[in-house]
Amino acid sequence: MTGKEKMLEKSEFKEFEKKLPKKVFETALQEFATLPKSKQKKAMELLVKQYLNSLAEPGECVGLVTAQSIGEPGTQMTLNTFHFAGVSEMNVTTGLPRLIEILDARKSISTAMMTIYLKKPYSEGKDLDVIARKLKAMHMEEFIEEISVDIASLQLRLKIKKQKLGDYDLRMDKISRILKKNFKNFDFKVDNEFIIAKPLTREDPLKQLYRLRERVKTVFVSGVKGIKYVLPVKREGEYVILTSGTNLKEVLNLEFVDGSRTRTNDILEVESILGVEAARQAIVDEVYDIIQRQGLNVDVRHILLVADTMCFNGKVQGVTRYGIVKEKPSVLARASFETPIRHFVEASVLGEIDSLNSVLENVMINQPIPIGTGLPRLVMKREEK
């Protein structure tokens, strides 16, 4: 074994094993194997020193530092909406609006999108057009050339683009079956390049036909529901597909998709499909990416603390009065955010007690906060005479 494949002997560096986290120690054994023998121990000593310096001291106000570290660069963020050149539909919300979306844990985001990685040989460019057609959600309006209501015979005539059907490997009888499944009160028959629809009930048939004329356009035919547009791009020597719209569950089931790397920017969808740990990592990745794109510098540990706070009770909660603020045990802390009167009334009715353990409530009542020098408490026991 050579290079990074080679590892140092654990027994020689046993003294450092307990001083470092397991993953850091094992990575160091691998990385320092390329150094000269005389410098390996010195490198380990420097790593331990660097690690100990990176730890938070007891009583350090990590929450306030995190709030300052993210809040101050956040004021410099731009209100951007980036879009891909030549594809006006592929908008991507970036900057401050996107950061607010993530931290609020919004159910519906402004520009949902996916980055779909492909397995070989598709990642090398094979059959990209076929894959794009399998992904893009197609509706009936894209296959209809002409639509008309025949008042005399009380029927709806749909002229279908046969060339378009061939591109998506569809047949007229399949389209007819899809329409029958969606509209059970109508009979659909194929007549050359036309599909003819007739109402099965005699109750105001003309009104039924005009209503059908509009509704038939929205029927889903093929592809993946929710994927509105697809854009193949080349990144770092391989082809990936960017999409407008998201449907992680169905995309991961496709045989040509590399599920280990494919991702969506919808945090709550990640949580529902892959769990809260994956959602936490998605929050970290998304926030870090936004800050990097803006040319700002925030330590990743601050982002990790925010992500942990949003996910600590097993589900993603936004930094809002309906999210993590609602979970605060302190009445004063909850009241300081929004709707103070409601919180005070509820606390009075329930007889809640505020033990003043956190920063915010101590600031409100003007006493030392339990961090830094305010952390120690002096207790005296008098000798009784």
C-alpha positions in Angstrom: 0.0 0.0 0.0 1.2 3.5 -0.8 0.1 7.1 -0.2 -3.2 7.5 1.6 -3.9 3.7 1.6 -1.0 3.3 4.0 -1.7 3.7 7.8 0.5 4.3 10.8 0.6 1.6 13.5 -1.9 2.3 16.2 0.3 0.9 18.9 3.0 3.5 18.3 0.6 6.4 18.9 -1.5 4.8 21.7 -0.9 7.9 23.9 -2.8 10.1 21.5 -5.8 7.8 21.0 -7.6 8.9 24.1 -6.9 12.6 23.5 -8.6 12.7 20.1 -12.1 11.7 18.8 -12.0 8.2 17.1 -12.6 9.5 13.6 -10.0 12.3 13.9 -7.4 9.8 15.2 -8.0 7.3 12.4 -7.9 9.9 9.7 -4.6 11.2 11.2 -3.1 7.7 11.1 -3.9 7.6 7.4 -2.8 11.2 6.5 0.4 11.2 8.5 1.7 8.0 7.0 3.1 10.0 4.1 5.3 12.1 6.5 8.9 11.2 7.4 9.2 9.0 10.5 10.9 11.9 12.4 7.9 14.2 11.9 5.0 11.9 12.6 5.0 12.3 16.4 5.4 16.0 16.1 2.4 16.2 13.8 0.3 14.2 16.2 1.2 16.6 19.1 0.3 19.6 17.0 -3.0 17.9 16.1 -3.9 17.3 19.7 -3.0 20.9 20.6 -5.1 22.2 17.7 -8.0 20.0 18.8 -7.9 21.1 22.4 -7.8 24.8 21.4 -10.9 24.2 19.3 -13.0 23.0 22.2 -15.5 25.3 23.9 -14.6 26.3 27.4 -17.2 25.6 30.2 -19.5 28.6 30.4 -18.6 29.8 26.9 -21.7 31.4 25.3 -21.7 29.3 22.1 -25.3 30.3 21.3 -24.6 34.0 21.4 -21.4 33.6 19.4 -23.3 31.5 16.8 -26.1 34.1 16.6 -23.6 36.8 16.0 -21.5 34.8 13.6 -24.4 34.0 11.3 -26.5 37.2 11.9 -23.8 39.7 11.1 -22.8 38.2 7.7 -26.6 37.6 7.1 -27.1 41.4 6.9 -24.6 41.5 4.0 -26.4 38.9 2.0 -28.1 39.9 -1.3 -31.7 39.2 -2.2 -30.8 37.0 -5.2 -32.8 34.9 -7.6 -30.3 33.2 -9.9 -31.4 31.4 -13.1 -29.6 29.3 -15.7 -28.8 31.1 -18.9 -31.2 30.2 -21.6 -33.6 28.4 -19.3 -35.8 31.0 -17.8 -37.9 28.4 -16.0 -34.9 27.1 -14.0 -34.9 29.8 -11.2 -33.0 29.2 -8.0 -33.6 31.3 -4.9 -30.3 32.1 -3.2 -29.0 34.5 -0.6 -31.0 35.8 2.3 -34.5 34.6 1.1 -33.2 31.0 0.8 -31.5 31.2 4.2 -34.8 32.4 5.8 -36.7 29.5 4.0 -34.3 26.9 5.5 -34.2 28.3 9.1 -38.0 28.7 9.1 -38.3 25.1 7.9 -41.1 26.1 5.4 -43.3 23.4 4.0 -43.5 25.0 0.6 -40.3 26.6 -0.8 -40.2 29.1 -3.6 -37.9 27.1 -6.0 -37.8 23.4 -5.3 -35.1 21.6 -7.2 -33.0 18.4 -7.3 -29.5 17.5 -8.3 -29.8 13.9 -9.8 -26.5 11.9 -10.1 -26.5 9.1 -12.6 -24.9 5.6 -12.6 -22.5 4.6 -15.3 -22.6 4.7 -18.3 -25.4 7.4 -18.1 -23.1 9.7 -16.1 -20.7 9.6 -19.0 -23.4 11.0 -21.4 -25.1 7.9 -22.7 -28.9 8.3 -23.5 -29.2 11.6 -21.6 -32.2 12.6 -23.8 -34.0 9.4 -22.9 -33.4 9.8 -19.2 -34.5 13.5 -19.4 -37.8 12.3 -21.0 -38.3 9.6 -18.3 -37.9 12.3 -15.5 -39.9 15.2 -16.8 -43.6 15.2 -15.8 -45.7 15.3 -19.0 -49.4 16.3 -19.0 -52.0 15.8 -21.7 -51.8 19.5 -22.9 -48.3 18.7 -24.3 -49.7 15.8 -26.4 -52.9 17.6 -27.7 -52.6 19.3 -31.0 -56.2 20.4 -31.2 -59.3 20.1 -29.0 -62.9 20.7 -30.0 -66.4 20.1 -28.7 -68.9 18.6 -31.3 -72.2 20.0 -30.2 -74.2 18.1 -32.8 -73.0 14.6 -31.7 -72.3 15.7 -28.1 -68.6 14.5 -28.0 -65.2 15.9 -27.3 -62.5 15.4 -30.0 -58.8 15.4 -29.0 -56.3 15.5 -31.9 -53.1 13.9 -30.6 -49.5 14.6 -31.7 -48.4 11.2 -32.8 -44.8 12.2 -33.3 -44.7 13.4 -29.6 -46.2 10.0 -28.5 -43.4 8.2 -30.3 -40.7 10.4 -28.5 -42.1 9.3 -25.1 -42.7 5.7 -26.1 -46.5 6.0 -25.7 -49.4 4.7 -27.7 -52.9 6.0 -28.4 -54.6 3.1 -26.5 -52.5 3.8 -23.4 -53.5 7.5 -23.5 -57.1 6.4 -23.7 -56.7 4.1 -20.7 -55.2 7.0 -18.7 -58.1 9.2 -19.5 -60.6 6.5 -18.6 -59.0 6.1 -15.2 -59.2 9.8 -14.5 -62.7 10.5 -15.9 -65.0 7.6 -15.0 -68.2 9.4 -16.3 -66.9 9.4 -19.9 -66.2 6.9 -22.5 -63.0 7.3 -24.5 -62.4 5.7 -28.0 -59.5 5.9 -30.4 -60.2 7.0 -33.9 -57.0 7.2 -36.0 -55.2 10.3 -34.6 -58.2 11.4 -32.5 -59.4 10.3 -29.1 -63.2 10.8 -28.8 -64.9 11.4 -25.4 -68.6 10.9 -24.8 -70.4 11.4 -21.5 -72.0 8.3 -20.0 -74.7 10.2 -18.2 -77.4 12.4 -19.8 -77.4 15.0 -17.1 -76.4 18.3 -19.0 -73.9 16.6 -21.4 -72.8 19.9 -23.0 -71.8 21.4 -19.7 -69.9 18.2 -18.9 -68.0 18.3 -22.2 -66.9 22.0 -21.7 -65.8 21.2 -18.2 -63.8 18.1 -19.5 -62.2 20.3 -22.2 -60.3 22.2 -19.5 -59.7 19.4 -17.0 -58.3 17.0 -19.6 -55.2 19.2 -20.2 -54.0 18.7 -16.6 -54.0 14.9 -16.6 -50.6 13.4 -15.7 -49.4 11.1 -18.5 -45.7 10.1 -18.0 -42.5 11.0 -16.2 -42.1 11.8 -12.5 -44.8 13.8 -10.8 -43.5 17.2 -9.6 -40.5 17.4 -12.0 -41.4 20.4 -14.2 -38.1 20.9 -16.1 -34.9 19.0 -16.5 -31.4 20.3 -17.4 -28.4 18.0 -18.0 -25.1 19.7 -17.1 -21.5 18.5 -16.9 -19.8 18.8 -13.5 -16.4 17.6 -12.6 -16.2 15.2 -15.5 -19.6 13.6 -15.2 -23.2 14.5 -16.3 -25.8 15.3 -13.7 -29.4 16.4 -14.1 -30.7 19.5 -12.5 -34.5 19.7 -12.1 -37.1 22.3 -11.4 -39.5 20.6 -8.9 -38.8 17.7 -6.6 -40.0 14.2 -6.0 -37.2 12.4 -4.0 -39.1 9.2 -3.3 -39.9 8.3 -6.9 -36.5 9.5 -8.3 -34.6 7.3 -5.8 -36.5 4.2 -7.2 -35.3 4.8 -10.8 -32.7 2.2 -11.8 -30.4 4.7 -13.5 -30.2 7.1 -10.5 -27.3 7.1 -8.1 -29.3 7.3 -4.9 -26.3 7.8 -2.5 -25.6 11.2 -4.0 -28.9 12.5 -5.4 -30.3 15.3 -3.4 -33.2 17.8 -3.1 -33.2 21.3 -1.6 -36.6 20.6 0.2 -35.5 19.9 3.8 -38.9 18.6 5.0 -39.1 16.2 2.0 -35.6 14.8 3.0 -36.9 14.3 6.6 -40.0 12.5 5.4 -38.1 10.1 3.1 -34.7 9.7 4.7 -35.2 10.7 8.4 -34.2 13.5 10.7 -30.4 12.8 10.6 -30.4 13.2 6.8 -32.5 16.4 7.2 -30.0 17.8 9.7 -27.1 17.2 7.2 -29.2 18.8 4.4 -29.6 21.9 6.6 -25.8 22.1 7.2 -25.0 21.6 3.5 -27.6 24.1 2.3 -26.7 26.9 4.7 -23.0 26.4 4.3 -23.4 26.5 0.5 -25.4 29.7 0.6 -22.8 31.4 2.8 -19.9 30.3 0.6 -21.7 31.5 -2.6 -22.1 34.9 -1.0 -18.3 35.0 -0.4 -18.8 35.1 3.4 -16.9 33.1 6.0 -18.8 31.3 8.9 -17.3 28.5 10.9 -19.2 25.3 10.1 -19.6 24.5 13.8 -21.9 27.5 14.2 -24.1 26.0 11.4 -23.9 22.6 13.1 -25.2 24.1 16.3 -28.2 25.7 14.5 -29.0 22.4 12.7 -28.7 20.5 16.0 -31.1 22.9 17.7 -33.6 22.6 14.8 -33.5 18.7 14.9 -32.8 17.9 18.6 -36.3 16.5 19.4 -36.5 14.1 16.5 -38.2 16.3 13.9 -37.2 19.4 12.0 -38.5 22.6 13.6 -38.1 26.1 12.3 -36.6 29.0 14.3 -40.1 30.4 14.7 -42.7 30.8 17.5 -44.4 27.6 16.1 -41.1 25.8 16.1 -38.2 25.7 18.5 -39.3 28.8 20.4 -42.5 27.0 21.4 -40.4 24.2 23.0 -38.4 26.6 25.3 -39.1 25.7 29.0 -38.7 29.4 30.0 -41.9 31.5 30.0 -40.0 34.8 29.6 -37.9 33.4 26.7 -41.1 32.3 24.9 -42.8 35.7 25.6 -39.8 37.7 24.3 -40.1 36.3 20.8 -43.8 37.0 19.8 -47.3 37.3 21.3 -46.0 37.9 24.9 -49.5 38.5 26.5 -50.7 35.1 25.4 -47.7 33.3 26.9 -48.0 35.2 30.2 -51.7 34.4 30.4 -51.2 30.7 29.7 -48.3 30.5 32.1 -50.4 32.1 34.9 -53.3 29.8 34.3 -51.0 26.7 34.4 -48.9 27.9 37.3 -45.6 27.6 35.4 -42.3 28.4 37.2 -39.4 30.0 35.4 -36.1 28.8 36.9 -34.1 31.5 34.9 -31.5 29.0 33.6 -30.8 30.6 30.2 -29.5 33.9 28.8 -32.6 35.7 27.6 -34.7 35.6 30.7 -31.8 36.8 32.9 -31.2 39.8 30.6 -34.9 40.6 30.9 -34.9 40.8 34.7 -31.4 42.5 34.8 -29.3 39.9 36.6 -26.0 38.2 35.6 -26.4 35.6 32.9 -25.3 32.0 33.6 -22.3 32.0 31.1 -18.7 33.0 31.4 -17.9 34.7 34.7 -21.6 34.5 35.6 -21.5 30.7 35.5 -20.0 30.0 39.0 -22.2 30.4 42.1 -20.8 31.1 45.5 -22.6 29.2 48.3 -21.8 30.0 52.0 -22.7 28.0 55.0 -22.8 30.0 58.2 -21.8 28.5 61.4 -24.7 28.6 63.9 -23.9 30.0 67.3 
